[in-house]
Amino acid sequence: MKTNIYQKIVLLLAFVLLNTTFAGCEVIADIFKAGFWIGIIAVVIIIIIVMAIIRMLRR
């Protein structure tokens, strides 16, 4: 009977460990996705600003 309890405890701990690990990976993936899009938006804004400055200097 003790073996059955230990097996359940080990199974529960393994499940909790895997669940926590996958949730952590999902959070990190979301952070990188957000960082990627923020980076693209920042580059586009910088290009627009540089083009506006060049237009102002040509006049």
SEVO-727252 format. One record per residue: residue in three letters; z, x, y of N, C-alpha, C in turn. Coordinates in steps of 0.1 Angstrom, whole numbers, plus 2048, in hexadecimal, padded with zeros to 3 digits. Layout:
BEGIN
AlaZXYZXYZXY ...
***
This chain:
BEGIN
Met8008087F480080080080080980D Lys80781480C80781D8187FA82281B Thr7F28258107E582A8127DC82081A Asn7DD8148177D680A81E7D980982C Ile7E680A8307EA80A83E7E4817845 Tyr7E582283E7E082E8457D182E847 Gln7CA82883D7BB82683E7B881D84A Lys7C081384C7BD80A8577C0811865 Ile7CB8198657CE8208717C382A875 Val7BF83186B7B483B86D7A7834871 Leu7A482986B79882286F79981C87D Leu7A58178817A781288E7A681E899 Leu7AC8298967AB83589F79D83A8A0 Ala79683A89578783E89677F83489E Phe78282789D77B81D8A577E81F8B4 Val78B8218B778F8228C578982F8CB Leu78983A8C37838468C87748458CA Leu76D83F8C175E83D8C375B8338CF Asn7638298D076181F8DB7648268E8 Thr76E82E8E97718358F676683F8F9 Thr7618468EF7578508F174A84A8F6 Phe74683F8F073A8388F473B832902 Ala74782D90574982791274883291D Gly74D83E91A74D84992373F84E925 Cys73784E91A72985291C721848924 Glu72483C92371D83192A720833939 Val72D83693C73183894A729844950 Ile72984F94972285B94E713858950 Ala70D8519466FF84D9486FC845954 Asp70583C95770483396370583C970 Ile70E84597071084E97B70385697E Phe6FD85C9736F18639746E585B979 Lys6E584E9746DA8459796DC842987 Ala6E884098C6EA83D99A6E78499A2 Gly6EB85599D6E88619A46D98649A6 Phe6D286199B6C386399B6BD85A9A6 Trp6C184D9A66BB8449B06BF8489BE Ile6CB84C9C06D08509CE6C885C9D2 Gly6C68659C96BE8719CC6B086E9D0 Ile6AA8659C969C8619CD69C85A9DA Ile6A58519DD6A684A9EA6A88549F5 Ala6B185E9F36B48689FD6A7870A00 Val6A08749F669487C9F868A874A00 Val6888689FD67E85FA0468385EA13 Ile68F85CA1569485BA23692868A2B Ile694873A24692880A2B684882A2E Ile67B87EA2566C880A27668877A33 Ile66D86BA3466A862A3F66F868A4C Ile67B86DA4C681873A5967887FA5D Val674888A5466C893A5765F88FA5C Met659885A5664C880A5B64D87AA69 Ala658873A6C65A86DA7965C879A84 Ile663883A8066588FA89658895A8C Ile650897A8264389DA8463A895A8D Arg63A888A8B63287FA94637880AA3 Met644881AA564A882AB264688FAB9 Leu64589AAB16428A7AB76338A8ABA Arg62B8A1AB361C8A1AB661889AAC3 Arg621891AC761D889AD4620891AE0 
***
